[in-house]
Amino acid sequence: MEAPNPSLEAWPRPRLVVSACLGFAAVRYSGELIPDKVVAALKAHVDFVPVCPEVEIGLGVPRPTVRLVRGEDGPRMVQPKTGEDLTERMRAFSRAFLSGLGEVEGFILKNRSPTCALKDAKVYAYADQGGAVGHGPGLFAQAVMAAFPLLPKEDEGRLTSARVRAQFFTRIFGLARLRRLGDLGELMAFHARYKLLLMAYSQKETRALGRLLGEARGKAFREVLRAYEEGFLRATEKPYRLGAMADALLHAFGYFKKGLNAREKAHFLDLLLDFREERAPLEAPLALLHSWALRFGQEYIEAQALLMPYPKPLMDLKSS
């Protein structure tokens, strides 16, 4: 059977929850809409579920700001102008929204928001005075992390980093593809296709996934798939390390060494060094490997998710 060509295949559309202010509705406390180039680029490739938790609990647009205030059982969400404590309303909305959400592949949330920030919302000692005394997640983001601890979650600020963006895109599109598999044979093929890419993220977790599949025959497929999904998300939980990614690229390069001349080999190794030392983007050695896969008819490498882990237009995004 001919190996699949990742560049020609229809990509599954991940379903993502997104802060509505990031290009969907003018719902910021100030009445603003915030354009975001990563979210805008994703619109052609994913299905978004926009939400503004503050609007959903009845706060208007524009509205007085809210802030997180240090409390005995964790930060409380308070509106200084009115003195109203909105904590329980936000917690109730978050539980109801997330429990009725259905299957999603990830979240893109607004940074620094007392509602949506994943880690950098300001926490104050008092509702109406003084500077911040700490930072932490917003109340809605807290509920997201509790309900979906393994799912990909990023804020729009971090997605300006090429490596963070590559990790997030790899996870959401890989997860969407995983969830559409129908039997153990398809899962085995998925693992073969993602093996080099997974090794670039975590060799330990990749080996564990291999053992899982080696012991999978005779077990209920849905249970195996669920365990594999958890392992896939653990393996890709942190952005790839430059050295580990370079090793994966070098492994792929080994499939072409016999067909390349000395100058071509030297050029690739120089490019790989530039990548290791952050003078060249990942796309540069990937493009060269892809061209050689086509030139030599190397179907195994051509089919590797390492070369195209998500749709090509998203690989062309530039970092800020």
C-alpha positions as CSV (number, residue, x, y, z in Angstrom):
1,M,0.0,0.0,0.0
2,E,1.3,3.5,-0.9
3,A,2.3,5.6,2.0
4,P,0.1,8.5,2.8
5,N,1.3,11.9,1.7
6,P,0.8,14.3,4.6
7,S,0.7,17.4,2.4
8,L,-2.2,16.0,0.3
9,E,-4.3,14.5,3.1
10,A,-7.3,16.3,4.6
11,W,-6.5,17.4,8.1
12,P,-9.0,16.7,10.8
13,R,-10.4,19.9,12.4
14,P,-9.6,20.2,16.1
15,R,-12.3,21.8,18.3
16,L,-10.8,24.5,20.5
17,V,-12.3,26.7,23.2
18,V,-11.1,30.3,22.8
19,S,-11.5,33.5,24.7
20,A,-14.1,35.4,22.7
21,C,-12.2,38.7,22.9
22,L,-9.4,37.2,20.7
23,G,-10.9,38.2,17.4
24,F,-14.5,37.0,17.8
25,A,-16.4,39.7,19.8
26,A,-15.8,43.1,21.4
27,V,-16.3,41.8,24.9
28,R,-13.2,43.0,26.8
29,Y,-14.0,45.1,29.9
30,S,-13.1,48.1,27.8
31,G,-15.3,47.1,25.0
32,E,-12.4,46.2,22.8
33,L,-11.9,43.3,20.4
34,I,-8.2,42.0,20.3
35,P,-7.0,40.8,16.9
36,D,-4.6,37.9,17.2
37,K,-2.7,36.6,14.2
38,V,-2.4,33.0,15.4
39,V,-6.1,32.7,16.2
40,A,-6.9,34.3,12.8
41,A,-4.6,31.8,11.0
42,L,-6.2,28.9,12.8
43,K,-9.8,29.8,11.8
44,A,-9.4,28.0,8.4
45,H,-8.2,24.8,10.1
46,V,-10.1,24.4,13.5
47,D,-13.6,24.8,14.9
48,F,-13.6,27.4,17.6
49,V,-15.9,27.6,20.6
50,P,-15.6,31.3,21.7
51,V,-16.6,32.2,25.3
52,C,-16.3,35.2,27.6
53,P,-16.9,34.0,31.1
54,E,-17.4,37.5,32.5
55,V,-20.1,38.3,30.0
56,E,-21.7,34.9,30.6
57,I,-22.1,35.6,34.3
58,G,-24.0,38.8,33.5
59,L,-21.3,41.5,33.5
60,G,-21.9,44.1,30.8
61,V,-19.7,45.6,28.0
62,P,-18.0,47.8,28.8
63,R,-17.8,47.1,32.6
64,P,-15.9,47.9,35.7
65,T,-12.8,45.8,36.0
66,V,-12.6,42.7,38.2
67,R,-9.6,41.5,40.1
68,L,-8.4,38.5,42.0
69,V,-8.0,39.1,45.7
70,R,-6.1,36.9,48.1
71,G,-8.5,34.8,50.3
72,E,-8.2,32.0,52.8
73,D,-9.3,29.3,50.3
74,G,-7.5,30.8,47.3
75,P,-8.1,34.0,45.3
76,R,-11.6,35.5,45.2
77,M,-12.9,37.4,42.1
78,V,-14.1,40.8,43.2
79,Q,-15.4,43.9,41.3
80,P,-13.7,46.8,43.2
81,K,-16.2,49.5,42.0
82,T,-19.2,47.7,43.3
83,G,-17.6,45.6,46.1
84,E,-19.4,42.5,44.7
85,D,-17.7,39.1,45.2
86,L,-18.3,37.2,41.9
87,T,-16.4,34.1,42.8
88,E,-19.2,31.6,43.2
89,R,-21.0,32.9,40.1
90,M,-17.9,32.3,38.1
91,R,-17.3,28.9,39.6
92,A,-20.8,27.8,38.9
93,F,-20.7,29.0,35.3
94,S,-17.3,27.3,34.7
95,R,-18.6,24.0,36.0
96,A,-21.7,24.1,33.9
97,F,-20.0,25.3,30.7
98,L,-17.1,22.7,30.9
99,S,-19.4,19.8,31.9
100,G,-21.6,20.5,28.8
101,L,-18.8,21.2,26.4
102,G,-18.3,17.8,24.8
103,E,-15.1,16.7,23.2
104,V,-12.5,19.4,22.6
105,E,-8.8,19.2,21.6
106,G,-7.6,22.3,23.5
107,F,-7.9,25.9,24.7
108,I,-6.5,29.3,23.7
109,L,-7.2,31.7,26.6
110,K,-6.5,35.4,27.2
111,N,-3.3,36.0,29.1
112,R,-3.3,38.3,32.2
113,S,-7.1,38.0,32.6
114,P,-8.5,37.5,36.1
115,T,-10.8,35.0,34.5
116,C,-8.9,33.3,31.7
117,A,-5.2,33.6,32.4
118,L,-3.5,30.3,32.8
119,K,-0.7,31.5,35.1
120,D,-0.2,35.3,35.0
121,A,-3.3,37.0,36.4
122,K,-2.4,39.5,39.1
123,V,-3.5,38.6,42.6
124,Y,-4.0,41.5,45.0
125,A,-4.1,41.7,48.8
126,Y,-7.1,44.0,48.8
127,A,-10.0,44.6,46.5
128,D,-9.7,48.4,46.2
129,Q,-6.1,49.3,46.9
130,G,-2.5,48.3,46.7
131,G,-0.4,46.6,44.1
132,A,-0.3,42.9,43.1
133,V,1.2,40.5,45.7
134,G,1.4,37.5,43.3
135,H,0.3,35.9,40.1
136,G,-1.8,32.8,39.2
137,P,-4.5,31.4,37.0
138,G,-7.9,33.1,36.5
139,L,-11.0,31.4,38.0
140,F,-12.2,30.0,34.7
141,A,-8.8,28.8,33.8
142,Q,-8.5,27.0,37.1
143,A,-11.7,25.1,36.3
144,V,-10.3,24.3,32.8
145,M,-7.1,22.8,34.3
146,A,-9.0,20.8,36.8
147,A,-11.5,19.4,34.2
148,F,-9.0,18.8,31.4
149,P,-5.6,18.4,33.0
150,L,-3.9,16.8,30.0
151,L,-5.4,18.7,27.1
152,P,-3.3,21.4,25.3
153,K,-3.8,24.9,26.8
154,E,-2.0,28.0,25.9
155,D,-2.5,31.8,26.1
156,E,-2.1,34.0,23.0
157,G,1.0,35.6,24.4
158,R,3.0,32.3,24.5
159,L,1.8,31.3,21.0
160,T,4.1,34.0,19.6
161,S,7.0,31.6,20.3
162,A,7.7,29.3,17.4
163,R,8.6,26.4,19.6
164,V,5.6,26.8,21.9
165,R,3.3,27.2,18.8
166,A,4.8,24.1,17.1
167,Q,4.1,22.1,20.3
168,F,0.5,23.3,20.6
169,F,-0.3,22.7,16.9
170,T,1.4,19.3,17.0
171,R,-0.7,18.3,20.0
172,I,-4.1,19.5,18.8
173,F,-3.8,18.1,15.3
174,G,-2.3,14.9,16.5
175,L,-5.1,14.5,19.1
176,A,-7.8,15.2,16.5
177,R,-6.3,12.6,14.2
178,L,-6.0,10.1,17.0
179,R,-9.6,10.5,18.0
180,R,-10.7,9.5,14.5
181,L,-8.9,6.1,14.4
182,G,-11.2,3.1,14.2
183,D,-9.1,0.0,15.1
184,L,-5.7,-1.2,16.4
185,G,-4.2,-1.4,12.9
186,E,-4.9,2.3,12.3
187,L,-3.4,3.1,15.7
188,M,-0.3,1.1,14.9
189,A,0.1,3.1,11.7
190,F,-0.4,6.3,13.6
191,H,2.4,5.4,16.0
192,A,4.8,4.5,13.1
193,R,4.0,7.8,11.5
194,Y,4.6,9.8,14.6
195,K,7.5,7.9,16.0
196,L,10.3,10.2,15.0
197,L,8.3,13.3,16.1
198,L,7.5,11.7,19.4
199,M,11.1,10.8,20.0
200,A,12.0,14.5,19.6
201,Y,9.6,15.3,22.4
202,S,10.1,12.5,24.9
203,Q,12.0,9.2,24.3
204,K,10.8,7.8,27.6
205,E,7.1,8.3,26.8
206,T,7.6,7.1,23.2
207,R,9.0,3.8,24.4
208,A,6.1,3.5,26.9
209,L,3.7,4.0,24.0
210,G,5.5,1.3,22.0
211,R,5.1,-1.1,24.9
212,L,1.4,-0.2,25.2
213,L,0.9,-1.2,21.6
214,G,3.0,-4.3,21.9
215,E,0.6,-5.5,24.7
216,A,-2.6,-4.3,23.0
217,R,-3.8,-7.3,21.1
218,G,-6.9,-8.9,22.7
219,K,-7.8,-5.8,24.6
220,A,-10.7,-3.5,24.0
221,F,-9.6,-1.0,21.3
222,R,-11.3,2.0,23.0
223,E,-9.4,1.4,26.2
224,V,-6.1,1.1,24.3
225,L,-6.9,4.3,22.4
226,R,-7.7,6.1,25.6
227,A,-4.4,5.0,27.2
228,Y,-2.5,5.9,24.0
229,E,-4.1,9.4,23.9
230,E,-3.0,10.0,27.5
231,G,0.5,8.9,26.7
232,F,0.6,11.0,23.5
233,L,-0.4,14.1,25.6
234,R,2.2,13.3,28.3
235,A,4.9,12.8,25.6
236,T,4.2,16.2,24.1
237,E,3.5,18.0,27.3
238,K,6.6,20.2,27.0
239,P,8.0,21.9,23.9
240,Y,10.7,19.8,22.1
241,R,14.3,20.3,23.1
242,L,16.6,21.5,20.4
243,G,19.0,18.6,20.9
244,A,16.3,16.0,20.8
245,M,14.7,17.4,17.7
246,A,18.1,17.6,16.0
247,D,18.7,13.9,16.9
248,A,15.3,13.0,15.2
249,L,16.3,15.0,12.1
250,L,19.6,13.2,12.0
251,H,17.9,9.9,12.3
252,A,15.7,10.8,9.2
253,F,18.8,12.0,7.4
254,G,20.3,8.5,7.8
255,Y,17.8,7.2,5.3
256,F,19.4,9.2,2.5
257,K,23.1,9.1,3.3
258,K,23.9,6.5,0.6
259,G,22.3,8.6,-2.1
260,L,23.8,12.0,-1.2
261,N,27.1,13.4,-2.3
262,A,29.7,14.8,0.1
263,R,28.6,18.4,-0.4
264,E,24.9,17.6,0.2
265,K,25.8,15.8,3.4
266,A,28.0,18.6,4.6
267,H,25.3,21.1,3.8
268,F,22.7,19.3,5.9
269,L,25.0,18.8,8.8
270,D,25.8,22.5,8.8
271,L,22.1,23.3,8.6
272,L,21.5,21.0,11.5
273,L,24.2,22.8,13.6
274,D,22.6,26.1,12.8
275,F,19.2,24.7,14.0
276,R,20.8,23.4,17.2
277,E,22.3,26.9,17.9
278,E,19.1,28.7,16.9
279,R,20.4,30.4,13.8
280,A,18.0,28.5,11.5
281,P,14.3,27.6,11.9
282,L,13.1,24.1,12.2
283,E,11.4,24.5,8.8
284,A,14.8,24.6,7.0
285,P,16.1,21.1,7.7
286,L,12.5,19.8,7.4
287,A,12.2,21.2,3.9
288,L,15.5,19.6,2.9
289,L,14.5,16.2,4.3
290,H,11.1,16.4,2.5
291,S,12.7,17.1,-0.8
292,W,15.0,14.1,-0.4
293,A,12.1,11.9,0.5
294,L,10.5,12.8,-2.7
295,R,13.7,12.5,-4.7
296,F,14.6,9.1,-3.5
297,G,11.0,7.7,-3.1
298,Q,11.5,7.1,0.6
299,E,7.9,6.6,1.6
300,Y,8.6,5.9,5.3
301,I,10.2,9.3,5.8
302,E,7.8,11.1,3.4
303,A,4.9,9.9,5.6
304,Q,6.5,10.9,8.9
305,A,4.6,13.5,10.9
306,L,8.0,14.9,11.7
307,L,8.0,16.6,8.3
308,M,4.5,18.0,8.6
309,P,2.8,17.6,12.0
310,Y,0.1,20.1,11.2
311,P,-1.2,22.0,8.1
312,K,1.5,23.6,6.0
313,P,0.0,27.2,6.1
314,L,0.4,27.1,9.9
315,M,4.1,26.1,9.5
316,D,4.7,29.4,7.6
317,L,3.6,31.6,10.6
318,K,6.3,33.9,11.7
319,S,7.2,34.6,15.3
320,S,6.9,38.0,16.8
